[in-house]
Amino acid sequence: METVLSGIRSTGHLHLGNYFGALKNYIKMQDEYNCFFFIADLHSLTTHPHPDDFHSGVKTILTEYLASGLDPHKSAIFVQSDVPEIVELYVLLNMIAYKGELERTASFKEKIRKHPENVNAGLLTYPVLMAADILIHRANKVPVGKDQEQHLEIARLLARRFNNMYNAEVFPEPQAFNFGKDLVKVPGLDGSGKMGKSEGNGIYLFDDEKSIHKKVMKAVTDAGPTEPDSKMPEAVENLFTLLKIVSEPEVVQHFTAAYNNCSIRYGDLKKQLAADICRHTLPIKAKIEEIGRDDAFLRSVIKEGTEKARASASATLTEVKRAVGFRSF
């Protein structure tokens, strides 16, 4: 059975993009693949979260993972820092990763442009830690967004380089997981780009009904079409994309026809969109609140997931250290 790995940083809440873009597919994958889902608390340290927020962020993502439908008995759900083998592999991979190739990554350039006051070594070696996350479980497939493809390429590069340097076939070269026709790209509410945590353009699984309506009603539109069957501007097209994701086909058809004959009222469209988003997310919100109160259950999930993850990671690290030349006296 092939191994699939995916992680998410322990900052903020999961949003519609996470849910419809990935989590719904992960739920299906649990019966077909050997799945590892982790909470990337070490990665979040690059932005220096306050200690008071650190653990709560981990609990938030864990709770929302479970409320969305991930099954701890089918998959390994764990916290990155609970698996020390990841950090040890990270150190070893740093020895074969080169400064120049890391400085050329688009994500590093973007981070230092946006946050010149916080250019820490962790930002530079972020792709190496990501490679360690993947390679420690010898994952065959990794679901990644467009912005993470370069990081996955570095993981493949380091896998090849390690195998060649030490003349050992320890690591497979991980491939991007393609959901094919099931891939859903969820746009943000600000008129451009995808929905994301750092962009402030998202609707979160934990949002209440009032917050969702308020956010949707503020979504960017235009003055409306003036000619029949005219091309939609990107902001309006984004709203229709969201409508197609959460609403029934006849609802989409109704508002599409209204747009094409210039009779559309964006206020009506937004009210419908907000109501349909709530239909999907409010049951998840209720589960988040219920699971979040059950600390004993959360501890049992992490215990089970950590045991699975450490068994996998330990087996890999043993082979890695043997290939490098480490021996016990």
NUKELUM-274481 format. One record per residue (C-alpha): residue number from 1; x, y, z. Coordinates in nm, 3 decimals. Layout:
   n       x       y       z
 NUM       X       Y       Z
...
end
This chain:
   n       x       y       z
   1   0.000   0.000   0.000
   2   0.140   0.339  -0.095
   3   0.207   0.597   0.175
   4   0.054   0.946   0.163
   5   0.164   1.230   0.391
   6   0.018   1.573   0.452
   7   0.059   1.839   0.718
   8  -0.070   2.180   0.813
   9   0.088   2.449   1.029
  10  -0.044   2.490   1.382
  11  -0.152   2.850   1.334
  12  -0.508   2.976   1.288
  13  -0.810   2.769   1.194
  14  -0.892   2.546   0.898
  15  -1.092   2.725   0.629
  16  -1.314   2.630   0.335
  17  -1.008   2.598   0.111
  18  -0.858   2.337   0.344
  19  -1.187   2.149   0.369
  20  -1.307   2.141   0.010
  21  -0.960   2.159  -0.144
  22  -0.804   1.873   0.051
  23  -0.977   1.731   0.360
  24  -1.276   1.584   0.177
  25  -1.031   1.394  -0.044
  26  -0.822   1.285   0.253
  27  -1.129   1.128   0.410
  28  -1.177   0.914   0.098
  29  -0.806   0.822   0.087
  30  -0.795   0.669   0.436
  31  -0.922   0.333   0.311
  32  -0.692   0.321   0.008
  33  -0.356   0.447   0.135
  34  -0.128   0.435   0.437
  35  -0.198   0.791   0.553
  36  -0.001   1.018   0.785
  37  -0.153   1.355   0.880
  38   0.049   1.582   1.104
  39   0.030   1.919   1.272
  40   0.341   2.120   1.182
  41   0.418   2.298   1.506
  42   0.793   2.316   1.434
  43   0.726   2.493   1.104
  44   0.512   2.750   1.284
  45   0.815   2.858   1.492
  46   0.952   3.047   1.190
  47   0.697   3.318   1.268
  48   0.768   3.314   1.646
  49   0.421   3.236   1.792
  50   0.380   3.336   2.156
  51   0.411   3.044   2.401
  52   0.055   3.103   2.520
  53  -0.073   3.044   2.167
  54   0.154   2.754   2.075
  55  -0.028   2.461   2.236
  56  -0.373   2.605   2.170
  57  -0.287   2.624   1.800
  58  -0.196   2.255   1.797
  59  -0.521   2.164   1.974
  60  -0.721   2.377   1.731
  61  -0.591   2.200   1.421
  62  -0.620   1.855   1.582
  63  -0.980   1.918   1.682
  64  -1.072   2.053   1.339
  65  -0.898   1.762   1.163
  66  -1.112   1.518   1.361
  67  -1.435   1.717   1.325
  68  -1.382   1.725   0.948
  69  -1.378   1.346   0.931
  70  -1.021   1.218   0.965
  71  -1.030   0.880   1.143
  72  -0.749   0.822   1.397
  73  -0.796   0.445   1.367
  74  -0.743   0.450   0.989
  75  -0.467   0.713   0.973
  76  -0.177   0.831   1.188
  77  -0.265   1.177   1.318
  78   0.024   1.326   1.513
  79   0.210   1.639   1.617
  80   0.537   1.703   1.435
  81   0.741   1.776   1.748
  82   0.630   1.448   1.911
  83   0.840   1.259   1.654
  84   1.205   1.348   1.729
  85   1.325   1.132   1.440
  86   1.201   1.408   1.208
  87   1.440   1.658   1.366
  88   1.732   1.414   1.350
  89   1.670   1.351   0.981
  90   1.634   1.729   0.929
  91   1.988   1.774   1.069
  92   2.130   1.503   0.842
  93   1.956   1.640   0.532
  94   2.086   1.990   0.609
  95   2.436   1.848   0.557
  96   2.358   1.770   0.193
  97   2.139   2.077   0.120
  98   2.319   2.381  -0.018
  99   2.270   2.745   0.070
 100   2.240   2.863  -0.291
 101   1.960   2.625  -0.386
 102   1.765   2.713  -0.071
 103   1.804   3.087  -0.129
 104   1.656   3.046  -0.477
 105   1.323   2.904  -0.354
 106   1.030   3.129  -0.432
 107   0.886   3.092  -0.081
 108   1.209   3.214   0.084
 109   1.228   3.515  -0.147
 110   0.864   3.600  -0.073
 111   0.908   3.563   0.304
 112   1.212   3.790   0.324
 113   1.035   4.045   0.104
 114   0.730   4.052   0.330
 115   0.914   4.017   0.663
 116   1.267   4.158   0.629
 117   1.288   4.191   1.008
 118   1.258   3.813   1.057
 119   1.494   3.638   0.815
 120   1.583   3.346   1.040
 121   1.772   3.028   0.950
 122   1.450   2.830   0.987
 123   1.299   3.019   0.692
 124   1.601   2.933   0.478
 125   1.593   2.564   0.568
 126   1.212   2.538   0.575
 127   1.215   2.316   0.262
 128   1.466   2.081   0.428
 129   1.239   2.034   0.730
 130   0.952   1.973   0.490
 131   1.166   1.714   0.310
 132   1.236   1.546   0.645
 133   0.861   1.536   0.719
 134   0.806   1.354   0.390
 135   1.111   1.130   0.370
 136   1.101   1.006   0.730
 137   0.790   0.806   0.635
 138   0.920   0.731   0.285
 139   0.601   0.880   0.148
 140   0.521   0.803  -0.215
 141   0.260   1.075  -0.258
 142   0.223   1.422  -0.111
 143  -0.084   1.640  -0.177
 144   0.056   1.988  -0.238
 145  -0.070   2.319  -0.367
 146   0.096   2.511  -0.647
 147   0.291   2.719  -0.395
 148   0.447   2.407  -0.241
 149   0.554   2.227  -0.560
 150   0.907   2.370  -0.542
 151   0.944   2.237  -0.186
 152   0.839   1.891  -0.303
 153   1.097   1.912  -0.580
 154   1.362   1.980  -0.313
 155   1.244   1.671  -0.123
 156   1.291   1.467  -0.442
 157   1.632   1.625  -0.497
 158   1.748   1.543  -0.144
 159   1.616   1.187  -0.173
 160   1.815   1.135  -0.495
 161   2.123   1.305  -0.354
 162   2.119   1.096  -0.036
 163   2.068   0.769  -0.224
 164   2.350   0.852  -0.467
 165   2.592   0.990  -0.208
 166   2.561   0.689   0.019
 167   2.496   0.429  -0.251
 168   2.176   0.319  -0.080
 169   1.812   0.301  -0.189
 170   1.666   0.441   0.132
 171   1.422   0.697  -0.002
 172   1.164   0.681  -0.280
 173   1.118   1.005  -0.473
 174   0.784   1.147  -0.352
 175   0.538   1.259  -0.616
 176   0.269   1.524  -0.601
 177  -0.072   1.372  -0.537
 178  -0.314   1.477  -0.807
 179  -0.680   1.459  -0.714
 180  -0.768   1.489  -1.084
 181  -1.128   1.588  -1.141
 182  -1.179   1.593  -0.761
 183  -0.933   1.880  -0.718
 184  -1.119   2.187  -0.594
 185  -0.956   2.529  -0.590
 186  -1.136   2.751  -0.342
 187  -1.098   3.127  -0.403
 188  -1.087   3.394  -0.133
 189  -1.343   3.665  -0.072
 190  -1.112   3.954  -0.159
 191  -1.154   3.929  -0.535
 192  -0.832   3.752  -0.625
 193  -0.619   3.452  -0.539
 194  -0.694   3.145  -0.332
 195  -0.840   3.132   0.016
 196  -0.560   3.128   0.272
 197  -0.477   3.182   0.639
 198  -0.231   3.465   0.586
 199  -0.441   3.652   0.330
 200  -0.729   3.729   0.565
 201  -0.979   3.634   0.292
 202  -1.118   3.312   0.432
 203  -1.422   3.157   0.592
 204  -1.322   2.920   0.870
 205  -1.481   2.596   0.981
 206  -1.510   2.745   1.330
 207  -1.692   3.063   1.215
 208  -2.045   3.111   1.348
 209  -2.344   3.190   1.130
 210  -2.330   3.565   1.194
 211  -1.958   3.584   1.104
 212  -2.008   3.389   0.784
 213  -2.292   3.615   0.666
 214  -2.092   3.926   0.753
 215  -1.786   3.806   0.560
 216  -1.981   3.700   0.254
 217  -2.181   4.023   0.238
 218  -1.850   4.215   0.232
 219  -1.711   4.006  -0.056
 220  -1.580   4.208  -0.351
 221  -1.809   4.245  -0.656
 222  -1.861   4.504  -0.929
 223  -2.149   4.729  -1.036
 224  -2.311   4.443  -1.227
 225  -2.327   4.344  -1.595
 226  -2.452   4.597  -1.848
 227  -2.462   4.367  -2.151
 228  -2.612   4.017  -2.177
 229  -2.371   3.722  -2.156
 230  -2.075   3.944  -2.070
 231  -1.755   3.805  -1.919
 232  -1.744   3.802  -1.539
 233  -1.470   3.997  -1.364
 234  -1.248   3.780  -1.143
 235  -1.411   3.886  -0.815
 236  -1.760   3.790  -0.936
 237  -1.631   3.469  -1.094
 238  -1.484   3.379  -0.754
 239  -1.827   3.413  -0.592
 240  -1.977   3.184  -0.855
 241  -1.694   2.934  -0.796
 242  -1.784   2.928  -0.427
 243  -2.151   2.891  -0.520
 244  -2.070   2.588  -0.738
 245  -1.883   2.427  -0.447
 246  -2.150   2.466  -0.177
 247  -2.486   2.510  -0.354
 248  -2.725   2.289  -0.547
 249  -2.697   2.295  -0.931
 250  -3.034   2.465  -0.974
 251  -2.920   2.751  -0.749
 252  -2.609   2.800  -0.961
 253  -2.819   2.789  -1.276
 254  -3.060   3.050  -1.138
 255  -2.790   3.305  -1.057
 256  -2.595   3.233  -1.376
 257  -2.905   3.305  -1.581
 258  -2.967   3.623  -1.381
 259  -2.611   3.739  -1.448
 260  -2.637   3.662  -1.818
 261  -2.962   3.857  -1.860
 262  -2.834   4.148  -1.644
 263  -3.098   4.105  -1.373
 264  -2.868   3.974  -1.102
 265  -2.881   4.121  -0.751
 266  -2.552   4.051  -0.578
 267  -2.713   4.092  -0.237
 268  -2.945   3.798  -0.309
 269  -2.656   3.589  -0.440
 270  -2.450   3.660  -0.127
 271  -2.736   3.574   0.108
 272  -2.785   3.242  -0.070
 273  -2.411   3.172  -0.071
 274  -2.381   3.245   0.301
 275  -2.676   3.019   0.382
 276  -2.530   2.732   0.176
 277  -2.185   2.771   0.334
 278  -2.349   2.754   0.677
 279  -2.525   2.433   0.574
 280  -2.184   2.270   0.528
 281  -1.983   2.428   0.807
 282  -2.217   2.467   1.105
 283  -2.243   2.089   1.166
 284  -1.861   2.076   1.159
 285  -1.846   2.369   1.402
 286  -2.073   2.178   1.640
 287  -1.840   1.876   1.623
 288  -1.536   2.100   1.680
 289  -1.693   2.233   1.999
 290  -1.790   1.883   2.119
 291  -1.450   1.724   2.045
 292  -1.263   2.024   2.186
 293  -1.417   1.960   2.527
 294  -1.297   1.597   2.535
 295  -0.931   1.622   2.632
 296  -0.912   1.252   2.713
 297  -1.016   1.164   2.357
 298  -0.766   1.410   2.208
 299  -0.486   1.261   2.419
 300  -0.578   0.910   2.303
 301  -0.575   1.022   1.937
 302  -0.230   1.175   1.971
 303  -0.096   0.875   2.162
 304  -0.215   0.633   1.894
 305  -0.095   0.855   1.609
 306   0.244   0.919   1.766
 307   0.304   0.548   1.816
 308   0.230   0.479   1.449
 309   0.441   0.772   1.332
 310   0.741   0.691   1.551
 311   0.739   0.325   1.446
 312   0.753   0.434   1.081
 313   1.009   0.709   1.145
 314   1.237   0.492   1.359
 315   1.258   0.223   1.090
 316   1.358   0.484   0.832
 317   1.613   0.656   1.057
 318   1.781   0.324   1.134
 319   1.843   0.273   0.762
 320   1.955   0.634   0.717
 321   2.212   0.617   0.996
 322   2.342   0.284   0.874
 323   2.389   0.430   0.525
 324   2.566   0.742   0.659
 325   2.801   0.526   0.869
 326   2.684   0.569   1.226
 327   2.774   0.267   1.440
 328   2.725   0.191   1.808
 329   3.029   0.092   2.016
end
